[in-house]
Amino acid sequence: MNNLNKEFIDNFCIIDGKAYKLEDVEKMGIDEFSKSVHIFLHKSLFKYYPNVKKYVKEEKKYRNYSFEALTNNTVFLQDANNFDDCFDCAIDLDYNKFLYNRVHKYCEYFDIEITDNQNVNQAIYLLSKKFYEYGTPEITIANVKTFNDKLRNLYIEVFVNKVFAELIDKKDWNLAIFSAINSEYTDFCETLSKFKIACFTTSPYLNRMWSSAYAENNKGFCIEYEINLDNKENINIYNNIYPVIYSQKRNDLIQLSLNVDATPTKDDLWQIYYNGLLRKSIHWVDQNEWRLILSEGFINKNPMPFFKIKKVYLGNKMSKKERLKIIKYCREHSIEYVGMVRKLNSFDLVECSSDCYTCKIDSNHKS
């Protein structure tokens, strides 16, 4: 059994409740993966809300973002690097490997012959001799290889100018090159984090999701969104929702540093999704999470309009005041609602009838 578990952990992942070989998923690429997961996409997605007020310092007032999400029919996309799990959306790049890849690439651009196992410090020394020989940014840029990829040419030009700018402060060519590549590393990591995410699941009955992290210990609520493709905006949302890939194995993205200066390809995007934005520890598999992922440039408003609200599930420990407030809103806007209650003979949460008076006023009511 232990050997079987180890083999599974090393080679398999869970996606939407099904097991897949990691290598098979990675080979799919973004297009095939997207096509396969959208064929039988769920008819509804669910999002849990804490329903608490938070003080907004800039506005000098309290706001209940959960209730606003309900009344505005919007979802908020948070920064990919702002999750409570330190591994979630973490895109790890080993700096030493990044430095090695970038130095070797620049030596290639400057026609400096080095071996694959060339010491980084020696390679930087040979690179610095070229900079010293050319003497100015203009002459240096004129002697670097040019490519059909305009972005790569621009990137190299920026690097050259950065080295000469750093030389003024560092007074040393080697340190100036190091500093310029350090800036590349920082910029690259920041670029990879410029994605925003909204998280959903496939059920309103998940005990863990009703916990403190998501629904304020059953005092919050859960919204069911009905997936429909009746307009262009909804189709765009639909095409950017993906299931999380749960596994215990994760990879860094160091391979991308070889082409950090090139126009991004679909393969590059898939590596960011597969190894970063969609990868989560298998310990969270019971969440069965789906994610709406958009880059900053594709978000016009945040919070953004989302699929129509179909139903609201009221937390088992929601206060009478909040319960009646949400019920009033749902009735006024013809939104179905239901209270969540504890099943007597199990640890399951179940629905109680929306017209049950006791559910409206007593959060400890049992089915």
Kinemage of the C-alpha trace (Angstrom):
@kinemage 1
@onewidth
@group {chain A} dominant
@subgroup {mainchain}
@vectorlist {calphas} color= white
{ca met a 1} P 0.000 0.000 0.000
{ca asn a 2} L 2.853 2.383 0.855
{ca asn a 3} L 4.485 1.720 -2.517
{ca leu a 4} L 1.159 2.305 -4.241
{ca asn a 5} L 0.681 5.607 -2.403
{ca lys a 6} L 4.189 6.746 -3.299
{ca glu a 7} L 3.641 5.880 -6.951
{ca phe a 8} L 0.380 7.802 -6.973
{ca ile a 9} L 1.891 10.854 -5.285
{ca asp a 10} L 4.850 10.894 -7.670
{ca asn a 11} L 2.951 10.322 -10.897
{ca phe a 12} L -0.727 11.210 -10.567
{ca cys a 13} L -2.978 14.191 -9.920
{ca ile a 14} L -6.671 14.760 -9.216
{ca ile a 15} L -8.713 17.063 -11.473
{ca asp a 16} L -12.428 17.573 -10.784
{ca gly a 17} L -12.562 14.344 -8.775
{ca lys a 18} L -10.788 12.163 -11.362
{ca ala a 19} L -7.243 10.782 -11.369
{ca tyr a 20} L -4.852 11.548 -14.235
{ca lys a 21} L -1.192 10.915 -14.941
{ca leu a 22} L 0.756 14.137 -14.432
{ca glu a 23} L 2.802 13.589 -17.571
{ca asp a 24} L -0.369 13.144 -19.643
{ca val a 25} L -1.841 16.391 -18.324
{ca glu a 26} L 1.362 18.318 -18.941
{ca lys a 27} L 1.505 17.064 -22.537
{ca met a 28} L -2.011 18.387 -23.205
{ca gly a 29} L -1.041 22.027 -23.484
{ca ile a 30} L -3.425 24.885 -22.781
{ca asp a 31} L -5.724 24.303 -25.777
{ca glu a 32} L -6.326 20.575 -25.268
{ca phe a 33} L -6.671 20.973 -21.497
{ca ser a 34} L -9.185 23.789 -21.916
{ca lys a 35} L -11.179 21.817 -24.467
{ca ser a 36} L -11.269 18.669 -22.352
{ca val a 37} L -12.365 20.365 -19.112
{ca his a 38} L -15.040 22.506 -20.764
{ca ile a 39} L -16.828 19.652 -22.530
{ca phe a 40} L -18.708 18.635 -19.387
{ca leu a 41} L -18.388 21.778 -17.292
{ca his a 42} L -20.747 21.858 -14.313
{ca lys a 43} L -24.100 23.608 -14.756
{ca ser a 44} L -23.434 25.673 -11.625
{ca leu a 45} L -20.458 26.914 -9.647
{ca phe a 46} L -20.517 27.920 -5.970
{ca lys a 47} L -18.654 30.535 -3.982
{ca tyr a 48} L -18.561 30.863 -0.191
{ca tyr a 49} L -18.669 34.292 1.471
{ca pro a 50} L -17.905 35.293 5.095
{ca asn a 51} L -20.533 38.085 5.199
{ca val a 52} L -18.474 40.321 7.501
{ca lys a 53} L -17.826 44.043 7.530
{ca lys a 54} L -14.292 45.303 7.018
{ca tyr a 55} L -12.973 48.774 7.683
{ca val a 56} L -11.636 50.401 4.517
{ca lys a 57} L -9.009 52.876 5.625
{ca glu a 58} L -8.963 54.797 2.341
{ca glu a 59} L -12.730 55.316 2.445
{ca lys a 60} L -12.923 55.715 6.238
{ca lys a 61} L -15.892 53.413 6.497
{ca tyr a 62} L -16.922 49.770 6.885
{ca arg a 63} L -17.966 47.682 3.896
{ca asn a 64} L -19.456 44.228 3.575
{ca tyr a 65} L -17.897 42.968 0.348
{ca ser a 66} L -19.839 39.702 0.592
{ca phe a 67} L -23.217 41.427 0.612
{ca glu a 68} L -22.035 43.709 -2.199
{ca ala a 69} L -21.123 40.638 -4.251
{ca leu a 70} L -24.678 39.399 -3.755
{ca thr a 71} L -26.441 42.674 -4.530
{ca asn a 72} L -24.182 43.585 -7.473
{ca asn a 73} L -23.886 40.029 -8.873
{ca thr a 74} L -20.101 40.429 -9.077
{ca val a 75} L -17.007 38.480 -8.069
{ca phe a 76} L -13.675 39.850 -6.906
{ca leu a 77} L -10.461 38.559 -8.456
{ca gln a 78} L -7.562 38.623 -6.027
{ca asp a 79} L -3.845 38.682 -6.750
{ca ala a 80} L -2.396 35.266 -7.507
{ca asn a 81} L 0.218 35.744 -4.766
{ca asn a 82} L -2.326 36.649 -2.076
{ca phe a 83} L -3.640 33.238 -0.989
{ca asp a 84} L -3.435 31.900 2.578
{ca asp a 85} L -1.658 28.702 1.471
{ca cys a 86} L 1.984 29.669 0.858
{ca phe a 87} L 2.228 27.062 -1.914
{ca asp a 88} L -0.922 28.222 -3.703
{ca cys a 89} L -0.001 29.907 -7.008
{ca ala a 90} L 3.611 30.027 -5.848
{ca ile a 91} L 5.836 30.186 -8.906
{ca asp a 92} L 9.319 29.227 -7.790
{ca leu a 93} L 12.396 30.175 -9.791
{ca asp a 94} L 15.797 29.119 -8.538
{ca tyr a 95} L 17.895 32.279 -8.786
{ca asn a 96} L 21.187 30.492 -9.475
{ca lys a 97} L 19.637 28.531 -12.352
{ca phe a 98} L 18.043 31.727 -13.665
{ca leu a 99} L 21.401 33.503 -13.539
{ca tyr a 100} L 23.097 30.597 -15.308
{ca asn a 101} L 20.492 30.539 -18.100
{ca arg a 102} L 20.507 34.282 -18.675
{ca val a 103} L 24.312 34.643 -18.680
{ca his a 104} L 24.643 31.792 -21.158
{ca lys a 105} L 21.965 33.335 -23.368
{ca tyr a 106} L 23.714 36.705 -23.423
{ca cys a 107} L 27.014 35.047 -24.249
{ca glu a 108} L 25.233 33.424 -27.198
{ca tyr a 109} L 23.865 36.821 -28.302
{ca phe a 110} L 27.368 38.326 -28.163
{ca asp a 111} L 28.929 35.378 -30.054
{ca ile a 112} L 30.988 34.352 -27.026
{ca glu a 113} L 31.840 30.668 -27.189
{ca ile a 114} L 31.375 28.899 -23.869
{ca thr a 115} L 30.599 25.337 -22.837
{ca asp a 116} L 27.343 24.249 -21.243
{ca asn a 117} L 29.067 23.718 -17.906
{ca gln a 118} L 30.980 27.017 -18.052
{ca asn a 119} L 31.352 28.645 -14.639
{ca val a 120} L 28.929 31.586 -14.326
{ca asn a 121} L 31.595 33.954 -13.006
{ca gln a 122} L 33.887 33.113 -15.918
{ca ala a 123} L 31.051 33.617 -18.395
{ca ile a 124} L 30.191 37.006 -16.876
{ca tyr a 125} L 33.888 37.987 -17.093
{ca leu a 126} L 33.926 37.167 -20.826
{ca leu a 127} L 30.686 39.110 -21.258
{ca ser a 128} L 32.085 42.109 -19.392
{ca lys a 129} L 35.111 42.155 -21.721
{ca lys a 130} L 32.730 42.595 -24.673
{ca phe a 131} L 30.996 45.512 -22.983
{ca tyr a 132} L 34.352 47.112 -22.209
{ca glu a 133} L 35.546 46.552 -25.795
{ca tyr a 134} L 32.450 48.215 -27.337
{ca gly a 135} L 32.453 51.069 -24.826
{ca thr a 136} L 29.002 52.605 -25.452
{ca pro a 137} L 25.402 51.317 -25.467
{ca glu a 138} L 24.976 52.247 -29.148
{ca ile a 139} L 28.060 50.346 -30.345
{ca thr a 140} L 27.239 47.396 -28.074
{ca ile a 141} L 23.673 47.100 -29.354
{ca ala a 142} L 24.910 47.379 -32.948
{ca asn a 143} L 27.136 44.319 -32.380
{ca val a 144} L 24.548 42.053 -30.761
{ca lys a 145} L 22.642 39.463 -32.770
{ca thr a 146} L 19.249 40.578 -34.068
{ca phe a 147} L 16.171 38.369 -34.217
{ca asn a 148} L 12.834 38.240 -36.020
{ca asp a 149} L 11.219 38.549 -32.603
{ca lys a 150} L 10.968 42.307 -32.042
{ca leu a 151} L 10.338 41.810 -28.337
{ca arg a 152} L 13.609 39.929 -27.942
{ca asn a 153} L 15.535 42.669 -29.729
{ca leu a 154} L 13.960 45.277 -27.470
{ca tyr a 155} L 14.660 43.183 -24.388
{ca ile a 156} L 18.346 42.876 -25.291
{ca glu a 157} L 18.531 46.625 -25.877
{ca val a 158} L 17.034 47.283 -22.454
{ca phe a 159} L 19.548 44.883 -20.874
{ca val a 160} L 22.490 46.608 -22.534
{ca asn a 161} L 21.322 50.042 -21.402
{ca lys a 162} L 20.742 48.699 -17.917
{ca val a 163} L 24.313 47.384 -17.703
{ca phe a 164} L 25.762 50.754 -18.714
{ca ala a 165} L 23.468 52.532 -16.249
{ca glu a 166} L 24.511 50.192 -13.426
{ca leu a 167} L 28.168 50.728 -14.282
{ca ile a 168} L 27.895 54.366 -13.177
{ca asp a 169} L 27.038 53.216 -9.665
{ca lys a 170} L 28.925 49.908 -9.440
{ca lys a 171} L 32.156 51.006 -11.147
{ca asp a 172} L 32.672 47.399 -12.171
{ca trp a 173} L 31.485 45.615 -15.334
{ca asn a 174} L 30.937 42.271 -13.598
{ca leu a 175} L 28.810 43.814 -10.850
{ca ala a 176} L 26.893 45.872 -13.421
{ca ile a 177} L 25.972 42.692 -15.360
{ca phe a 178} L 24.999 40.920 -12.136
{ca ser a 179} L 22.781 43.838 -11.172
{ca ala a 180} L 21.093 43.969 -14.595
{ca ile a 181} L 20.254 40.253 -14.417
{ca asn a 182} L 18.990 40.698 -10.842
{ca ser a 183} L 16.535 43.258 -12.226
{ca glu a 184} L 15.475 40.748 -14.887
{ca tyr a 185} L 14.827 38.160 -12.201
{ca thr a 186} L 12.703 40.547 -10.134
{ca asp a 187} L 10.748 41.762 -13.168
{ca phe a 188} L 10.176 38.216 -14.393
{ca cys a 189} L 8.798 37.083 -11.017
{ca glu a 190} L 6.502 40.119 -10.887
{ca thr a 191} L 5.293 39.488 -14.434
{ca leu a 192} L 4.296 35.938 -13.535
{ca ser a 193} L 2.279 37.213 -10.580
{ca lys a 194} L 0.210 39.650 -12.637
{ca phe a 195} L -2.709 37.287 -12.764
{ca lys a 196} L -5.904 37.668 -10.768
{ca ile a 197} L -8.088 34.793 -9.627
{ca ala a 198} L -11.598 34.111 -8.331
{ca cys a 199} L -12.144 30.712 -6.717
{ca phe a 200} L -15.247 28.520 -6.882
{ca thr a 201} L -16.268 25.003 -6.062
{ca thr a 202} L -18.893 22.508 -7.257
{ca ser a 203} L -20.977 22.032 -4.101
{ca pro a 204} L -22.642 24.079 -1.342
{ca tyr a 205} L -22.362 21.198 1.160
{ca leu a 206} L -18.622 21.233 1.906
{ca asn a 207} L -17.905 21.448 5.635
{ca arg a 208} L -14.383 22.789 5.159
{ca met a 209} L -15.610 25.591 2.908
{ca trp a 210} L -18.112 26.687 5.583
{ca ser a 211} L -15.187 27.111 7.995
{ca ser a 212} L -13.498 30.281 9.223
{ca ala a 213} L -11.314 30.725 6.150
{ca tyr a 214} L -14.216 31.051 3.718
{ca ala a 215} L -17.626 31.393 5.386
{ca glu a 216} L -16.839 32.718 8.881
{ca asn a 217} L -17.545 29.484 10.751
{ca asn a 218} L -20.939 28.867 9.124
{ca lys a 219} L -22.061 32.465 9.757
{ca gly a 220} L -21.661 33.424 6.109
{ca phe a 221} L -23.437 32.289 2.975
{ca cys a 222} L -22.789 30.493 -0.314
{ca ile a 223} L -23.914 31.700 -3.726
{ca glu a 224} L -24.786 29.383 -6.590
{ca tyr a 225} L -24.026 30.828 -10.027
{ca glu a 226} L -25.813 29.358 -13.016
{ca ile a 227} L -23.471 28.875 -15.975
{ca asn a 228} L -25.044 30.218 -19.150
{ca leu a 229} L -23.493 31.262 -22.431
{ca asp a 230} L -26.111 33.698 -23.641
{ca asn a 231} L -23.731 36.604 -24.282
{ca lys a 232} L -20.139 37.360 -25.270
{ca glu a 233} L -19.107 38.339 -21.736
{ca asn a 234} L -20.274 35.026 -20.294
{ca ile a 235} L -18.496 33.069 -23.010
{ca asn a 236} L -15.271 34.900 -22.194
{ca ile a 237} L -15.713 34.053 -18.503
{ca tyr a 238} L -16.492 30.433 -19.366
{ca asn a 239} L -13.340 30.082 -21.473
{ca asn a 240} L -11.148 31.289 -18.613
{ca ile a 241} L -12.449 28.979 -15.883
{ca tyr a 242} L -10.338 25.886 -15.164
{ca pro a 243} L -10.295 23.118 -12.550
{ca val a 244} L -7.437 23.017 -10.056
{ca ile a 245} L -4.780 20.313 -10.542
{ca tyr a 246} L -4.244 18.635 -7.169
{ca ser a 247} L -0.950 16.824 -6.673
{ca gln a 248} L 1.838 16.524 -4.152
{ca lys a 249} L 4.508 17.028 -6.779
{ca arg a 250} L 5.318 20.460 -8.149
{ca asn a 251} L 7.878 21.856 -10.564
{ca asp a 252} L 9.681 25.160 -10.807
{ca leu a 253} L 9.463 27.304 -13.941
{ca ile a 254} L 13.158 27.670 -14.570
{ca gln a 255} L 12.768 26.471 -18.159
{ca leu a 256} L 10.908 29.689 -18.934
{ca ser a 257} L 14.007 31.721 -18.107
{ca leu a 258} L 15.571 30.473 -21.340
{ca asn a 259} L 12.984 32.466 -23.259
{ca val a 260} L 12.227 35.264 -20.818
{ca asp a 261} L 13.135 37.802 -23.502
{ca ala a 262} L 10.961 36.272 -26.227
{ca thr a 263} L 7.321 36.835 -27.142
{ca pro a 264} L 5.334 34.483 -24.853
{ca thr a 265} L 3.913 31.382 -26.489
{ca lys a 266} L 0.971 29.154 -25.573
{ca asp a 267} L 3.489 26.650 -24.217
{ca asp a 268} L 4.854 29.320 -21.868
{ca leu a 269} L 1.347 30.176 -20.701
{ca trp a 270} L 0.545 26.513 -20.118
{ca gln a 271} L 3.636 26.097 -17.935
{ca ile a 272} L 2.515 29.056 -15.809
{ca tyr a 273} L -0.948 27.511 -15.439
{ca tyr a 274} L 0.129 23.894 -15.067
{ca asn a 275} L 2.989 24.440 -12.607
{ca gly a 276} L 1.695 27.537 -10.837
{ca leu a 277} L -1.766 29.041 -11.107
{ca leu a 278} L -3.703 25.756 -11.215
{ca arg a 279} L -1.445 23.553 -9.092
{ca lys a 280} L -2.450 22.925 -5.490
{ca ser a 281} L -1.538 20.406 -2.804
{ca ile a 282} L -3.525 17.187 -2.855
{ca his a 283} L -4.408 17.856 0.801
{ca trp a 284} L -6.986 20.372 -0.478
{ca val a 285} L -8.587 17.949 -2.938
{ca asp a 286} L -11.932 17.909 -1.108
{ca gln a 287} L -12.501 21.532 -2.188
{ca asn a 288} L -12.871 20.463 -5.836
{ca glu a 289} L -11.942 23.987 -6.848
{ca trp a 290} L -12.401 25.770 -10.164
{ca arg a 291} L -10.697 29.067 -10.930
{ca leu a 292} L -11.461 32.060 -13.065
{ca ile a 293} L -8.024 33.321 -14.140
{ca leu a 294} L -7.441 36.597 -15.962
{ca ser a 295} L -4.362 38.745 -16.471
{ca glu a 296} L -4.612 42.340 -15.298
{ca gly a 297} L -4.903 43.710 -18.820
{ca phe a 298} L -8.125 41.768 -19.456
{ca ile a 299} L -9.990 43.007 -16.390
{ca asn a 300} L -12.047 46.144 -17.004
{ca lys a 301} L -13.672 46.214 -13.569
{ca asn a 302} L -12.846 44.430 -10.333
{ca pro a 303} L -15.173 43.213 -8.826
{ca met a 304} L -16.473 42.118 -12.215
{ca pro a 305} L -19.947 41.007 -13.409
{ca phe a 306} L -20.392 37.249 -13.269
{ca phe a 307} L -22.923 34.542 -14.149
{ca lys a 308} L -26.457 35.103 -12.893
{ca ile a 309} L -27.119 34.211 -9.262
{ca lys a 310} L -29.393 31.175 -9.069
{ca lys a 311} L -29.603 30.464 -5.352
{ca val a 312} L -28.261 31.572 -1.946
{ca tyr a 313} L -27.409 29.108 0.848
{ca leu a 314} L -27.563 30.560 4.367
{ca gly a 315} L -24.952 29.376 6.855
{ca asn a 316} L -26.055 27.174 9.726
{ca lys a 317} L -24.799 29.652 12.366
{ca met a 318} L -25.845 32.841 10.612
{ca ser a 319} L -27.377 35.377 12.987
{ca lys a 320} L -31.100 36.095 12.892
{ca lys a 321} L -30.455 39.688 11.807
{ca glu a 322} L -28.247 38.741 8.855
{ca arg a 323} L -30.487 35.836 7.918
{ca leu a 324} L -33.551 38.052 7.639
{ca lys a 325} L -31.561 40.732 5.784
{ca ile a 326} L -30.475 38.304 3.061
{ca ile a 327} L -33.883 36.627 2.859
{ca lys a 328} L -35.483 40.048 2.363
{ca tyr a 329} L -33.078 40.859 -0.472
{ca cys a 330} L -33.585 37.467 -2.144
{ca arg a 331} L -37.364 37.789 -2.016
{ca glu a 332} L -37.295 41.309 -3.453
{ca his a 333} L -35.143 40.119 -6.373
{ca ser a 334} L -36.759 36.704 -6.965
{ca ile a 335} L -33.646 34.773 -5.937
{ca glu a 336} L -34.141 31.311 -4.468
{ca tyr a 337} L -32.666 30.838 -0.982
{ca val a 338} L -32.348 28.019 1.520
{ca gly a 339} L -30.957 27.467 5.024
{ca met a 340} L -28.204 24.942 5.718
{ca val a 341} L -28.914 22.590 8.637
{ca arg a 342} L -27.121 19.714 10.318
{ca lys a 343} L -28.363 16.241 9.450
{ca leu a 344} L -29.278 14.349 12.614
{ca asn a 345} L -27.439 11.070 12.013
{ca ser a 346} L -24.348 12.195 10.103
{ca phe a 347} L -21.845 15.003 9.731
{ca asp a 348} L -23.517 16.202 6.541
{ca leu a 349} L -25.008 19.618 5.944
{ca val a 350} L -28.346 19.535 4.141
{ca glu a 351} L -30.895 22.021 2.876
{ca cys a 352} L -33.979 22.986 4.809
{ca ser a 353} L -37.108 24.252 3.120
{ca ser a 354} L -36.921 27.953 2.241
{ca asp a 355} L -40.334 28.497 3.846
{ca cys a 356} L -39.306 26.936 7.163
{ca tyr a 357} L -39.898 29.651 9.750
{ca thr a 358} L -37.581 28.040 12.295
{ca cys a 359} L -34.634 28.143 9.839
{ca lys a 360} L -35.172 31.856 9.359
{ca ile a 361} L -34.758 32.667 13.034
{ca asp a 362} L -32.921 29.759 14.670
{ca ser a 363} L -29.462 28.955 13.269
{ca asn a 364} L -29.265 25.788 15.415
{ca his a 365} L -32.346 24.230 13.842
{ca lys a 366} L -31.802 20.597 12.831
{ca ser a 367} L -33.434 18.763 9.940
